Amino acid sequence: MKVQSFTALAVLLGAALTQACGNETDGATAPVSEPEVISQTISNATPEARLEALATIQKITRISGVVDPKVPVFGESIGTPDNGNAIGFHATGRRQVNWDGVPAAFSNNNHFPDDFFNVNAPRGLVYDDDIGTGLRVSSKHFAELNPTYQNELIPFSEPRMFAPVGAHETEIKFFIPGTTTRAVVRSFGAIVVDVDKAGLSRLQAFDKSGTMIANISVPVRKNPDEYSLVGVTFTSPVIAEVKLLLGESEPKKGVNDVSQGGTKDVVALDDFLYS
């Protein structure tokens, strides 16, 4: 993926975030280092219609604190209904991934198939395994790796959540569900679990050319919830890939979270929602 020069982007820092693009920023914490791409116009070619549509960021969502009731609101803002495992393109509605239907054979080990959510459960979402060594879905709060995670990494929807293995980031590509045809989406959001440090965890979106078109920091978690919701919506479908940067470490043996006496912010993921 290539990152377009920030001189060509409308790049805003810190407090300016609350002024852009109709943002929703409950519990948001400003980034501490890398500039955010939160206002951008990109060209999205549509060969079928031989037209060129301009897409811009319409809304950024960054919520922590009371997250639970706001997730379905975000989902409905993307579209209704939830199209589940329906194969093929649907002009309306959304797709969601919540991990709870992942079978035991792919849980609490490193054997989760990258294309599970396009083949086993066809929702058009495939993981890029070029980073790290795979994905791990846990039904035990990742306590099978480190018992200190038992009360630290709490799934948004019980009992399962996931994290990358071998790296604290993961990449996602989109396909027309149940096919090998690449696709683009208008909106994407993720529930991020136990973000303790500001500015490290990020949602980055890329267009079909690999150019970064959004770079949004995940807000730090705030009581009462363990979770942060981060999302971006464009005016038309243009997101071809998403990269999620997760704190300073994925859950693993020998690494305690910073809130459990460790030195690293250990972060996991739960539900995804996308158009």
PyRosetta script that sets phi, psi and omega in degrees:
from pyrosetta import init, pose_from_sequence

init()
pose = pose_from_sequence("MKVQSFTALAVLLGAALTQACGNETDGATAPVSEPEVISQTISNATPEARLEALATIQKITRISGVVDPKVPVFGESIGTPDNGNAIGFHATGRRQVNWDGVPAAFSNNNHFPDDFFNVNAPRGLVYDDDIGTGLRVSSKHFAELNPTYQNELIPFSEPRMFAPVGAHETEIKFFIPGTTTRAVVRSFGAIVVDVDKAGLSRLQAFDKSGTMIANISVPVRKNPDEYSLVGVTFTSPVIAEVKLLLGESEPKKGVNDVSQGGTKDVVALDDFLYS")
pose.set_psi(1, 140.7)
pose.set_omega(1, 179.6)
pose.set_phi(2, -109.5)
pose.set_psi(2, 147.6)
pose.set_omega(2, 179.4)
pose.set_phi(3, -105.5)
pose.set_psi(3, 119.3)
pose.set_omega(3, -179.9)
pose.set_phi(4, -66.5)
pose.set_psi(4, 144.4)
pose.set_omega(4, -180.0)
pose.set_phi(5, -55.1)
pose.set_psi(5, 133.9)
pose.set_omega(5, -178.3)
pose.set_phi(6, -65.2)
pose.set_psi(6, -17.7)
pose.set_omega(6, 177.9)
pose.set_phi(7, -68.6)
pose.set_psi(7, -20.2)
pose.set_omega(7, 179.8)
pose.set_phi(8, -94.3)
pose.set_psi(8, 0.4)
pose.set_omega(8, -177.1)
pose.set_phi(9, -114.2)
pose.set_psi(9, 158.7)
pose.set_omega(9, 168.8)
pose.set_phi(10, -87.8)
pose.set_psi(10, 98.3)
pose.set_omega(10, -174.0)
pose.set_phi(11, -106.2)
pose.set_psi(11, 125.0)
pose.set_omega(11, -178.1)
pose.set_phi(12, -120.6)
pose.set_psi(12, 150.3)
pose.set_omega(12, -177.0)
pose.set_phi(13, -115.7)
pose.set_psi(13, 152.1)
pose.set_omega(13, 164.3)
pose.set_phi(14, 44.7)
pose.set_psi(14, -115.0)
pose.set_omega(14, -170.8)
pose.set_phi(15, -66.1)
pose.set_psi(15, -23.3)
pose.set_omega(15, -179.9)
pose.set_phi(16, -64.9)
pose.set_psi(16, -17.1)
pose.set_omega(16, -177.9)
pose.set_phi(17, -56.8)
pose.set_psi(17, -37.4)
pose.set_omega(17, -174.9)
pose.set_phi(18, -71.2)
pose.set_psi(18, -7.4)
pose.set_omega(18, -177.0)
pose.set_phi(19, -101.3)
pose.set_psi(19, -5.4)
pose.set_omega(19, -169.6)
pose.set_phi(20, -106.2)
pose.set_psi(20, 143.6)
pose.set_omega(20, 160.5)
pose.set_phi(21, 58.5)
pose.set_psi(21, 28.5)
pose.set_omega(21, 179.8)
pose.set_phi(22, 62.3)
pose.set_psi(22, 39.5)
pose.set_omega(22, -174.0)
pose.set_phi(23, -64.8)
pose.set_psi(23, 149.8)
pose.set_omega(23, 172.0)
pose.set_phi(24, -113.3)
pose.set_psi(24, 117.3)
pose.set_omega(24, -165.0)
pose.set_phi(25, -130.8)
pose.set_psi(25, 33.8)
pose.set_omega(25, 178.7)
pose.set_phi(26, -56.5)
pose.set_psi(26, 124.1)
pose.set_omega(26, 176.3)
pose.set_phi(27, 70.9)
pose.set_psi(27, 16.0)
pose.set_omega(27, -175.5)
pose.set_phi(28, -71.7)
pose.set_psi(28, 147.0)
pose.set_omega(28, 176.4)
pose.set_phi(29, -122.0)
pose.set_psi(29, 131.7)
pose.set_omega(29, -176.0)
pose.set_phi(30, -68.0)
pose.set_psi(30, 145.4)
pose.set_omega(30, 177.1)
pose.set_phi(31, -66.5)
pose.set_psi(31, 156.5)
pose.set_omega(31, -176.4)
pose.set_phi(32, -105.4)
pose.set_psi(32, -11.1)
pose.set_omega(32, -175.0)
pose.set_phi(33, -140.3)
pose.set_psi(33, -83.7)
pose.set_omega(33, -169.3)
pose.set_phi(34, -65.7)
pose.set_psi(34, 133.1)
pose.set_omega(34, 177.3)
pose.set_phi(35, -60.0)
pose.set_psi(35, 150.1)
pose.set_omega(35, 177.9)
pose.set_phi(36, -98.7)
pose.set_psi(36, 141.7)
pose.set_omega(36, 170.6)
pose.set_phi(37, -96.7)
pose.set_psi(37, 104.8)
pose.set_omega(37, -176.4)
pose.set_phi(38, -127.9)
pose.set_psi(38, 4.5)
pose.set_omega(38, 175.9)
pose.set_phi(39, -148.5)
pose.set_psi(39, 114.7)
pose.set_omega(39, -169.3)
pose.set_phi(40, -156.0)
pose.set_psi(40, 143.5)
pose.set_omega(40, 173.1)
pose.set_phi(41, -118.5)
pose.set_psi(41, 129.7)
pose.set_omega(41, 179.4)
pose.set_phi(42, -130.6)
pose.set_psi(42, 156.9)
pose.set_omega(42, 178.7)
pose.set_phi(43, -94.1)
pose.set_psi(43, 124.8)
pose.set_omega(43, -177.8)
pose.set_phi(44, -117.3)
pose.set_psi(44, 99.4)
pose.set_omega(44, -177.0)
pose.set_phi(45, -70.5)
pose.set_psi(45, 140.5)
pose.set_omega(45, 176.0)
pose.set_phi(46, -125.6)
pose.set_psi(46, 88.0)
pose.set_omega(46, -173.0)
pose.set_phi(47, -57.8)
pose.set_psi(47, -35.8)
pose.set_omega(47, -176.5)
pose.set_phi(48, -57.9)
pose.set_psi(48, -41.7)
pose.set_omega(48, -179.0)
pose.set_phi(49, -94.5)
pose.set_psi(49, -4.6)
pose.set_omega(49, -177.5)
pose.set_phi(50, 52.0)
pose.set_psi(50, 41.6)
pose.set_omega(50, 178.3)
pose.set_phi(51, -123.3)
pose.set_psi(51, 163.6)
pose.set_omega(51, 174.2)
pose.set_phi(52, -123.7)
pose.set_psi(52, 117.9)
pose.set_omega(52, -178.1)
pose.set_phi(53, -103.5)
pose.set_psi(53, 139.8)
pose.set_omega(53, 176.0)
pose.set_phi(54, -93.5)
pose.set_psi(54, 128.8)
pose.set_omega(54, 178.7)
pose.set_phi(55, -113.7)
pose.set_psi(55, 138.8)
pose.set_omega(55, 175.4)
pose.set_phi(56, -131.2)
pose.set_psi(56, 157.9)
pose.set_omega(56, 175.4)
pose.set_phi(57, -66.6)
pose.set_psi(57, 124.6)
pose.set_omega(57, 180.0)
pose.set_phi(58, -94.3)
pose.set_psi(58, -39.2)
pose.set_omega(58, -176.5)
pose.set_phi(59, -156.1)
pose.set_psi(59, 140.9)
pose.set_omega(59, 171.6)
pose.set_phi(60, -116.0)
pose.set_psi(60, 134.2)
pose.set_omega(60, 179.5)
pose.set_phi(61, -116.0)
pose.set_psi(61, 125.4)
pose.set_omega(61, 177.6)
pose.set_phi(62, -141.0)
pose.set_psi(62, 105.4)
pose.set_omega(62, -173.6)
pose.set_phi(63, -131.7)
pose.set_psi(63, 134.9)
pose.set_omega(63, 167.0)
pose.set_phi(64, -141.3)
pose.set_psi(64, 175.8)
pose.set_omega(64, -174.4)
pose.set_phi(65, 93.0)
pose.set_psi(65, -110.3)
pose.set_omega(65, 175.9)
pose.set_phi(66, -89.5)
pose.set_psi(66, 100.1)
pose.set_omega(66, -173.6)
pose.set_phi(67, -104.4)
pose.set_psi(67, -39.1)
pose.set_omega(67, -171.1)
pose.set_phi(68, -46.7)
pose.set_psi(68, -53.0)
pose.set_omega(68, -175.7)
pose.set_phi(69, -73.3)
pose.set_psi(69, -12.7)
pose.set_omega(69, -175.5)
pose.set_phi(70, -91.4)
pose.set_psi(70, -14.5)
pose.set_omega(70, 179.0)
pose.set_phi(71, -66.9)
pose.set_psi(71, -48.9)
pose.set_omega(71, 177.5)
pose.set_phi(72, -63.4)
pose.set_psi(72, -30.1)
pose.set_omega(72, 176.5)
pose.set_phi(73, -65.0)
pose.set_psi(73, -43.6)
pose.set_omega(73, 176.6)
pose.set_phi(74, -61.4)
pose.set_psi(74, -43.4)
pose.set_omega(74, 179.5)
pose.set_phi(75, -59.6)
pose.set_psi(75, -44.6)
pose.set_omega(75, -180.0)
pose.set_phi(76, -66.8)
pose.set_psi(76, -29.8)
pose.set_omega(76, 177.6)
pose.set_phi(77, -68.6)
pose.set_psi(77, -26.1)
pose.set_omega(77, 175.9)
pose.set_phi(78, -73.5)
pose.set_psi(78, -44.8)
pose.set_omega(78, 179.7)
pose.set_phi(79, 158.6)
pose.set_psi(79, 153.8)
pose.set_omega(79, 175.2)
pose.set_phi(80, -129.6)
pose.set_psi(80, 148.7)
pose.set_omega(80, 3.8)
pose.set_phi(81, -86.8)
pose.set_psi(81, -178.6)
pose.set_omega(81, 167.4)
pose.set_phi(82, -76.0)
pose.set_psi(82, 116.2)
pose.set_omega(82, -174.9)
pose.set_phi(83, -81.6)
pose.set_psi(83, -0.9)
pose.set_omega(83, 172.3)
pose.set_phi(84, 53.5)
pose.set_psi(84, -129.7)
pose.set_omega(84, -176.6)
pose.set_phi(85, -98.2)
pose.set_psi(85, 19.0)
pose.set_omega(85, -180.0)
pose.set_phi(86, -64.5)
pose.set_psi(86, 122.9)
pose.set_omega(86, -178.0)
pose.set_phi(87, -73.3)
pose.set_psi(87, 143.5)
pose.set_omega(87, 174.0)
pose.set_phi(88, 97.6)
pose.set_psi(88, 175.8)
pose.set_omega(88, -178.2)
pose.set_phi(89, -77.6)
pose.set_psi(89, 137.0)
pose.set_omega(89, 173.1)
pose.set_phi(90, -126.9)
pose.set_psi(90, 127.5)
pose.set_omega(90, -174.3)
pose.set_phi(91, -72.0)
pose.set_psi(91, -21.5)
pose.set_omega(91, 179.7)
pose.set_phi(92, -127.0)
pose.set_psi(92, 164.4)
pose.set_omega(92, 176.6)
pose.set_phi(93, 95.0)
pose.set_psi(93, -167.8)
pose.set_omega(93, -176.2)
pose.set_phi(94, -147.2)
pose.set_psi(94, 173.4)
pose.set_omega(94, 171.6)
pose.set_phi(95, -122.9)
pose.set_psi(95, 149.5)
pose.set_omega(95, 177.5)
pose.set_phi(96, -136.3)
pose.set_psi(96, 147.0)
pose.set_omega(96, 174.4)
pose.set_phi(97, -124.9)
pose.set_psi(97, 124.1)
pose.set_omega(97, 179.3)
pose.set_phi(98, -126.0)
pose.set_psi(98, 2.8)
pose.set_omega(98, 169.5)
pose.set_phi(99, 73.0)
pose.set_psi(99, -17.3)
pose.set_omega(99, -170.6)
pose.set_phi(100, -71.0)
pose.set_psi(100, -19.4)
pose.set_omega(100, 177.3)
pose.set_phi(101, -90.0)
pose.set_psi(101, 2.5)
pose.set_omega(101, 178.6)
pose.set_phi(102, -65.9)
pose.set_psi(102, 127.0)
pose.set_omega(102, -176.2)
pose.set_phi(103, -68.2)
pose.set_psi(103, 161.3)
pose.set_omega(103, -177.6)
pose.set_phi(104, -58.2)
pose.set_psi(104, -31.0)
pose.set_omega(104, -178.2)
pose.set_phi(105, -62.4)
pose.set_psi(105, -24.6)
pose.set_omega(105, -178.7)
pose.set_phi(106, -109.9)
pose.set_psi(106, 14.3)
pose.set_omega(106, -178.5)
pose.set_phi(107, -110.6)
pose.set_psi(107, 145.8)
pose.set_omega(107, 176.5)
pose.set_phi(108, 60.8)
pose.set_psi(108, 30.1)
pose.set_omega(108, 173.5)
pose.set_phi(109, -151.1)
pose.set_psi(109, -178.9)
pose.set_omega(109, -177.1)
pose.set_phi(110, -104.5)
pose.set_psi(110, 32.5)
pose.set_omega(110, -173.4)
pose.set_phi(111, -108.4)
pose.set_psi(111, 15.9)
pose.set_omega(111, -178.3)
pose.set_phi(112, -67.4)
pose.set_psi(112, 126.3)
pose.set_omega(112, -179.1)
pose.set_phi(113, -69.9)
pose.set_psi(113, 136.1)
pose.set_omega(113, -179.3)
pose.set_phi(114, -60.1)
pose.set_psi(114, -30.8)
pose.set_omega(114, -176.0)
pose.set_phi(115, -103.3)
pose.set_psi(115, 19.5)
pose.set_omega(115, -177.5)
pose.set_phi(116, -53.3)
pose.set_psi(116, -43.0)
pose.set_omega(116, -176.7)
pose.set_phi(117, -88.9)
pose.set_psi(117, 23.5)
pose.set_omega(117, 166.4)
pose.set_phi(118, -132.8)
pose.set_psi(118, -14.1)
pose.set_omega(118, -179.1)
pose.set_phi(119, -115.4)
pose.set_psi(119, -66.5)
pose.set_omega(119, -179.5)
pose.set_phi(120, -64.0)
pose.set_psi(120, -45.4)
pose.set_omega(120, 176.5)
pose.set_phi(121, -127.9)
pose.set_psi(121, 91.6)
pose.set_omega(121, -168.6)
pose.set_phi(122, -71.6)
pose.set_psi(122, 93.3)
pose.set_omega(122, 178.3)
pose.set_phi(123, -122.1)
pose.set_psi(123, 11.2)
pose.set_omega(123, 171.0)
pose.set_phi(124, 76.5)
pose.set_psi(124, 24.3)
pose.set_omega(124, -176.6)
pose.set_phi(125, -127.0)
pose.set_psi(125, 124.5)
pose.set_omega(125, -177.8)
pose.set_phi(126, -129.9)
pose.set_psi(126, 140.1)
pose.set_omega(126, -179.2)
pose.set_phi(127, -93.9)
pose.set_psi(127, 139.5)
pose.set_omega(127, 177.9)
pose.set_phi(128, -89.1)
pose.set_psi(128, 117.4)
pose.set_omega(128, -175.9)
pose.set_phi(129, -94.2)
pose.set_psi(129, 18.5)
pose.set_omega(129, 176.5)
pose.set_phi(130, -70.3)
pose.set_psi(130, -22.8)
pose.set_omega(130, 179.6)
pose.set_phi(131, -102.8)
pose.set_psi(131, 129.3)
pose.set_omega(131, 178.9)
pose.set_phi(132, 70.9)
pose.set_psi(132, -155.0)
pose.set_omega(132, -175.3)
pose.set_phi(133, -126.4)
pose.set_psi(133, 14.9)
pose.set_omega(133, 176.1)
pose.set_phi(134, 136.5)
pose.set_psi(134, -162.1)
pose.set_omega(134, -178.8)
pose.set_phi(135, -126.3)
pose.set_psi(135, 151.0)
pose.set_omega(135, 177.2)
pose.set_phi(136, -127.7)
pose.set_psi(136, 123.4)
pose.set_omega(136, 174.0)
pose.set_phi(137, -100.1)
pose.set_psi(137, 127.2)
pose.set_omega(137, -177.1)
pose.set_phi(138, -117.4)
pose.set_psi(138, 135.3)
pose.set_omega(138, 171.8)
pose.set_phi(139, -105.2)
pose.set_psi(139, 10.7)
pose.set_omega(139, -175.3)
pose.set_phi(140, -126.8)
pose.set_psi(140, 25.2)
pose.set_omega(140, -179.6)
pose.set_phi(141, 61.5)
pose.set_psi(141, 23.3)
pose.set_omega(141, -175.9)
pose.set_phi(142, 63.4)
pose.set_psi(142, 16.5)
pose.set_omega(142, 176.4)
pose.set_phi(143, -69.6)
pose.set_psi(143, -16.2)
pose.set_omega(143, 174.8)
pose.set_phi(144, -67.1)
pose.set_psi(144, -19.8)
pose.set_omega(144, 175.9)
pose.set_phi(145, -95.3)
pose.set_psi(145, -39.4)
pose.set_omega(145, -175.9)
pose.set_phi(146, -154.2)
pose.set_psi(146, 115.1)
pose.set_omega(146, -175.6)
pose.set_phi(147, -61.5)
pose.set_psi(147, -18.4)
pose.set_omega(147, 179.2)
pose.set_phi(148, -70.0)
pose.set_psi(148, -14.3)
pose.set_omega(148, 179.7)
pose.set_phi(149, -80.0)
pose.set_psi(149, -11.5)
pose.set_omega(149, -172.3)
pose.set_phi(150, -53.6)
pose.set_psi(150, -45.1)
pose.set_omega(150, -179.5)
pose.set_phi(151, -106.4)
pose.set_psi(151, 14.6)
pose.set_omega(151, -176.6)
pose.set_phi(152, -111.2)
pose.set_psi(152, -43.7)
pose.set_omega(152, -178.6)
pose.set_phi(153, -106.7)
pose.set_psi(153, 96.4)
pose.set_omega(153, -173.7)
pose.set_phi(154, -107.5)
pose.set_psi(154, 123.2)
pose.set_omega(154, 179.9)
pose.set_phi(155, -61.5)
pose.set_psi(155, 144.6)
pose.set_omega(155, 173.6)
pose.set_phi(156, -67.0)
pose.set_psi(156, -43.5)
pose.set_omega(156, 173.9)
pose.set_phi(157, -121.1)
pose.set_psi(157, 115.9)
pose.set_omega(157, -178.3)
pose.set_phi(158, -67.4)
pose.set_psi(158, 148.5)
pose.set_omega(158, 3.7)
pose.set_phi(159, -104.4)
pose.set_psi(159, -2.1)
pose.set_omega(159, -166.9)
pose.set_phi(160, -112.2)
pose.set_psi(160, 150.3)
pose.set_omega(160, 168.1)
pose.set_phi(161, -148.3)
pose.set_psi(161, -177.6)
pose.set_omega(161, -176.4)
pose.set_phi(162, -145.3)
pose.set_psi(162, 166.9)
pose.set_omega(162, 174.8)
pose.set_phi(163, -153.6)
pose.set_psi(163, 153.3)
pose.set_omega(163, 174.1)
pose.set_phi(164, -69.1)
pose.set_psi(164, 160.9)
pose.set_omega(164, 177.7)
pose.set_phi(165, -115.6)
pose.set_psi(165, 130.8)
pose.set_omega(165, 176.4)
pose.set_phi(166, 85.5)
pose.set_psi(166, 0.0)
pose.set_omega(166, 178.1)
pose.set_phi(167, -164.3)
pose.set_psi(167, 153.5)
pose.set_omega(167, 177.7)
pose.set_phi(168, -102.5)
pose.set_psi(168, 45.9)
pose.set_omega(168, 173.1)
pose.set_phi(169, -155.6)
pose.set_psi(169, 156.7)
pose.set_omega(169, 177.9)
pose.set_phi(170, -143.8)
pose.set_psi(170, 150.0)
pose.set_omega(170, 179.6)
pose.set_phi(171, -118.6)
pose.set_psi(171, 143.7)
pose.set_omega(171, -176.1)
pose.set_phi(172, -127.6)
pose.set_psi(172, 136.8)
pose.set_omega(172, 173.2)
pose.set_phi(173, -120.4)
pose.set_psi(173, 154.7)
pose.set_omega(173, -175.5)
pose.set_phi(174, -112.9)
pose.set_psi(174, 143.5)
pose.set_omega(174, 179.2)
pose.set_phi(175, -135.9)
pose.set_psi(175, 155.0)
pose.set_omega(175, 168.2)
pose.set_phi(176, -61.7)
pose.set_psi(176, 122.2)
pose.set_omega(176, -169.4)
pose.set_phi(177, -51.5)
pose.set_psi(177, 129.1)
pose.set_omega(177, 178.6)
pose.set_phi(178, 81.9)
pose.set_psi(178, 7.8)
pose.set_omega(178, -179.4)
pose.set_phi(179, -129.9)
pose.set_psi(179, 174.7)
pose.set_omega(179, 175.7)
pose.set_phi(180, -101.1)
pose.set_psi(180, 14.0)
pose.set_omega(180, -179.8)
pose.set_phi(181, -87.6)
pose.set_psi(181, 121.8)
pose.set_omega(181, -179.7)
pose.set_phi(182, -63.7)
pose.set_psi(182, 151.3)
pose.set_omega(182, -177.5)
pose.set_phi(183, -139.2)
pose.set_psi(183, 167.7)
pose.set_omega(183, 173.0)
pose.set_phi(184, -125.1)
pose.set_psi(184, 152.5)
pose.set_omega(184, 179.7)
pose.set_phi(185, -124.0)
pose.set_psi(185, 158.2)
pose.set_omega(185, -179.7)
pose.set_phi(186, -88.9)
pose.set_psi(186, -34.8)
pose.set_omega(186, -175.2)
pose.set_phi(187, -132.2)
pose.set_psi(187, 148.1)
pose.set_omega(187, 172.6)
pose.set_phi(188, -149.8)
pose.set_psi(188, 138.3)
pose.set_omega(188, 175.2)
pose.set_phi(189, -143.2)
pose.set_psi(189, 154.6)
pose.set_omega(189, -179.2)
pose.set_phi(190, -141.0)
pose.set_psi(190, 146.5)
pose.set_omega(190, 170.9)
pose.set_phi(191, -95.3)
pose.set_psi(191, 120.3)
pose.set_omega(191, -177.4)
pose.set_phi(192, -108.1)
pose.set_psi(192, 134.8)
pose.set_omega(192, -170.3)
pose.set_phi(193, -104.2)
pose.set_psi(193, 121.7)
pose.set_omega(193, 169.4)
pose.set_phi(194, 66.9)
pose.set_psi(194, 55.9)
pose.set_omega(194, 173.4)
pose.set_phi(195, -83.6)
pose.set_psi(195, 117.0)
pose.set_omega(195, -176.9)
pose.set_phi(196, -106.2)
pose.set_psi(196, -26.3)
pose.set_omega(196, -176.1)
pose.set_phi(197, -114.3)
pose.set_psi(197, 136.7)
pose.set_omega(197, -176.6)
pose.set_phi(198, -76.3)
pose.set_psi(198, 144.8)
pose.set_omega(198, 168.8)
pose.set_phi(199, 83.6)
pose.set_psi(199, -6.4)
pose.set_omega(199, -176.9)
pose.set_phi(200, -91.7)
pose.set_psi(200, -47.4)
pose.set_omega(200, -179.5)
pose.set_phi(201, -79.6)
pose.set_psi(201, 135.5)
pose.set_omega(201, -171.8)
pose.set_phi(202, -141.8)
pose.set_psi(202, 148.8)
pose.set_omega(202, 164.5)
pose.set_phi(203, -107.6)
pose.set_psi(203, 119.0)
pose.set_omega(203, 176.7)
pose.set_phi(204, -117.5)
pose.set_psi(204, 131.1)
pose.set_omega(204, 179.3)
pose.set_phi(205, -113.2)
pose.set_psi(205, 146.8)
pose.set_omega(205, -177.5)
pose.set_phi(206, -132.8)
pose.set_psi(206, 145.8)
pose.set_omega(206, 176.7)
pose.set_phi(207, -87.2)
pose.set_psi(207, -172.9)
pose.set_omega(207, -174.8)
pose.set_phi(208, -64.8)
pose.set_psi(208, -23.9)
pose.set_omega(208, 179.4)
pose.set_phi(209, -85.9)
pose.set_psi(209, -4.4)
pose.set_omega(209, -177.6)
pose.set_phi(210, 88.6)
pose.set_psi(210, 9.3)
pose.set_omega(210, 179.0)
pose.set_phi(211, -82.2)
pose.set_psi(211, 133.2)
pose.set_omega(211, 177.2)
pose.set_phi(212, -67.6)
pose.set_psi(212, 128.7)
pose.set_omega(212, -178.9)
pose.set_phi(213, -119.9)
pose.set_psi(213, -6.5)
pose.set_omega(213, 173.4)
pose.set_phi(214, -157.0)
pose.set_psi(214, 143.1)
pose.set_omega(214, 179.0)
pose.set_phi(215, -146.9)
pose.set_psi(215, 98.0)
pose.set_omega(215, -166.6)
pose.set_phi(216, -121.3)
pose.set_psi(216, 127.2)
pose.set_omega(216, 178.2)
pose.set_phi(217, -77.5)
pose.set_psi(217, 144.6)
pose.set_omega(217, 177.9)
pose.set_phi(218, -84.6)
pose.set_psi(218, 131.8)
pose.set_omega(218, 179.9)
pose.set_phi(219, -68.2)
pose.set_psi(219, 148.5)
pose.set_omega(219, 176.4)
pose.set_phi(220, -64.8)
pose.set_psi(220, 141.6)
pose.set_omega(220, 178.8)
pose.set_phi(221, -62.5)
pose.set_psi(221, 147.8)
pose.set_omega(221, 176.4)
pose.set_phi(222, -137.0)
pose.set_psi(222, 145.4)
pose.set_omega(222, 176.4)
pose.set_phi(223, -58.6)
pose.set_psi(223, 146.9)
pose.set_omega(223, 12.5)
pose.set_phi(224, -90.6)
pose.set_psi(224, -9.7)
pose.set_omega(224, -173.6)
pose.set_phi(225, -97.6)
pose.set_psi(225, 153.9)
pose.set_omega(225, 176.7)
pose.set_phi(226, -83.2)
pose.set_psi(226, -1.5)
pose.set_omega(226, -161.7)
pose.set_phi(227, -113.3)
pose.set_psi(227, 159.7)
pose.set_omega(227, 169.9)
pose.set_phi(228, -130.4)
pose.set_psi(228, 138.7)
pose.set_omega(228, 175.5)
pose.set_phi(229, -109.4)
pose.set_psi(229, 124.9)
pose.set_omega(229, 177.8)
pose.set_phi(230, -127.8)
pose.set_psi(230, 136.6)
pose.set_omega(230, -179.0)
pose.set_phi(231, -157.4)
pose.set_psi(231, 162.8)
pose.set_omega(231, 176.4)
pose.set_phi(232, -142.2)
pose.set_psi(232, 140.0)
pose.set_omega(232, 177.5)
pose.set_phi(233, -127.8)
pose.set_psi(233, 129.5)
pose.set_omega(233, 176.1)
pose.set_phi(234, -100.9)
pose.set_psi(234, 167.0)
pose.set_omega(234, -179.3)
pose.set_phi(235, -74.1)
pose.set_psi(235, -18.0)
pose.set_omega(235, 174.5)
pose.set_phi(236, -152.7)
pose.set_psi(236, 163.7)
pose.set_omega(236, -177.2)
pose.set_phi(237, -63.9)
pose.set_psi(237, 123.1)
pose.set_omega(237, -178.6)
pose.set_phi(238, -149.1)
pose.set_psi(238, -11.8)
pose.set_omega(238, -176.9)
pose.set_phi(239, -81.7)
pose.set_psi(239, 114.0)
pose.set_omega(239, 178.6)
pose.set_phi(240, -97.8)
pose.set_psi(240, -29.7)
pose.set_omega(240, -179.4)
pose.set_phi(241, -144.3)
pose.set_psi(241, 152.6)
pose.set_omega(241, 175.1)
pose.set_phi(242, -130.7)
pose.set_psi(242, 136.7)
pose.set_omega(242, 171.4)
pose.set_phi(243, -116.6)
pose.set_psi(243, 132.5)
pose.set_omega(243, 176.6)
pose.set_phi(244, -113.7)
pose.set_psi(244, 116.0)
pose.set_omega(244, 176.5)
pose.set_phi(245, -94.4)
pose.set_psi(245, 131.0)
pose.set_omega(245, -167.9)
pose.set_phi(246, -124.7)
pose.set_psi(246, 94.7)
pose.set_omega(246, 173.9)
pose.set_phi(247, 53.6)
pose.set_psi(247, -135.3)
pose.set_omega(247, -178.6)
pose.set_phi(248, -117.1)
pose.set_psi(248, -9.4)
pose.set_omega(248, 179.7)
pose.set_phi(249, -161.1)
pose.set_psi(249, 144.1)
pose.set_omega(249, 167.4)
pose.set_phi(250, -77.8)
pose.set_psi(250, 161.5)
pose.set_omega(250, 175.1)
pose.set_phi(251, -59.7)
pose.set_psi(251, 128.2)
pose.set_omega(251, 177.6)
pose.set_phi(252, -161.2)
pose.set_psi(252, 163.7)
pose.set_omega(252, -178.4)
pose.set_phi(253, -60.2)
pose.set_psi(253, 137.8)
pose.set_omega(253, 173.8)
pose.set_phi(254, 82.3)
pose.set_psi(254, -0.3)
pose.set_omega(254, -179.1)
pose.set_phi(255, -118.9)
pose.set_psi(255, 110.1)
pose.set_omega(255, 175.4)
pose.set_phi(256, -88.1)
pose.set_psi(256, 148.6)
pose.set_omega(256, 175.5)
pose.set_phi(257, -67.5)
pose.set_psi(257, 155.9)
pose.set_omega(257, -178.4)
pose.set_phi(258, -59.6)
pose.set_psi(258, -29.0)
pose.set_omega(258, 179.0)
pose.set_phi(259, -83.4)
pose.set_psi(259, -1.2)
pose.set_omega(259, 176.9)
pose.set_phi(260, -119.7)
pose.set_psi(260, 30.6)
pose.set_omega(260, 177.2)
pose.set_phi(261, 89.7)
pose.set_psi(261, -0.3)
pose.set_omega(261, 178.6)
pose.set_phi(262, -87.7)
pose.set_psi(262, -175.0)
pose.set_omega(262, -178.5)
pose.set_phi(263, -111.7)
pose.set_psi(263, -7.8)
pose.set_omega(263, -174.9)
pose.set_phi(264, -116.7)
pose.set_psi(264, 148.2)
pose.set_omega(264, 173.9)
pose.set_phi(265, -83.6)
pose.set_psi(265, 108.0)
pose.set_omega(265, -179.6)
pose.set_phi(266, -93.2)
pose.set_psi(266, 123.6)
pose.set_omega(266, -170.5)
pose.set_phi(267, -130.3)
pose.set_psi(267, 141.8)
pose.set_omega(267, 176.6)
pose.set_phi(268, -125.9)
pose.set_psi(268, -178.9)
pose.set_omega(268, -177.3)
pose.set_phi(269, -131.0)
pose.set_psi(269, 151.9)
pose.set_omega(269, 172.9)
pose.set_phi(270, -130.7)
pose.set_psi(270, -125.1)
pose.set_omega(270, -168.7)
pose.set_phi(271, -60.1)
pose.set_psi(271, 144.7)
pose.set_omega(271, 167.8)
pose.set_phi(272, -115.2)
pose.set_psi(272, 145.6)
pose.set_omega(272, 175.3)
pose.set_phi(273, -135.8)
pose.set_psi(273, 135.0)
pose.set_omega(273, -177.3)
pose.set_phi(274, -157.6)
pose.set_psi(274, 158.8)
pose.set_omega(274, -176.2)
pose.set_phi(275, -80.3)
pose.dump_pdb("model.pdb")
